[in-house]
Amino acid sequence: MQRRKSLAFKQLVEWVVVIGLALMVAVFLRVFLVQQFYIAGPSMETTMFSDNRVLVNKLAYRLGDIERGDVVVFDRALINGSEVEHDDLIKRVIGLAGETIAIKDCVVLINGEALSEPYLPKRDSILTELVDRCGVVEMIETKLAADEVFLMGDNRPQSFDSRMFGAINQNRIIGQAIVLIWPLRSAKGL
């Protein structure tokens, strides 16, 4: 009887240790390596939709450089009175540090050259009214600082992005969205 109790206690301790280690690994992964984010809103349609979930590589920009076309999650901190509110958003990198960016007739210009954007929804490109096609038809040339990026959603008519709130500091980027994981039928690399 005593042996059975000792064996049961030993198994219980082993399970507690295994579960504790698994929790520590999960917390480590979430804090330092990858994190799942929930998409809320239409700004990245048709690349991803509201209620989708993506995995974000939090080490991507500690090990490499931000590149045009990357889909990133960033912290848009707002000051509301005396409180700082944090709002995680997901957008595509359009302008890189030190570049100039402008918009003319819905065409994004980087250093005066038209940007090819094959990821934009085809449904918008056929619209005849420019404001319906891209939301912001014209934007004067803006020079990005050495530590800034310009971010825009793929669904330009419905995206709240750098066209409205300006370029963001690179240190606000949480990580690069690497894969759409939910719903499973829509899973794909980004």
Secondary structure, 3 states (H helix, E strand, C coil): CHHHHHHHHHHHHHHHHHHHHHHHHHHHHHHHHEEEEECCCCCCCCCCCCCCEEEEECCHHHHCCCCCCCEEEEEEEEEECCEEEEEEEEEEEEECCCCEEEEECCEEEECCEECCCCCCCHHHHCCCCHHHHHCCCCEEEEECCCCEEEEECCCHHHCCCHHHHCCEEHHHEEEEEEEEEECHHHCEEC
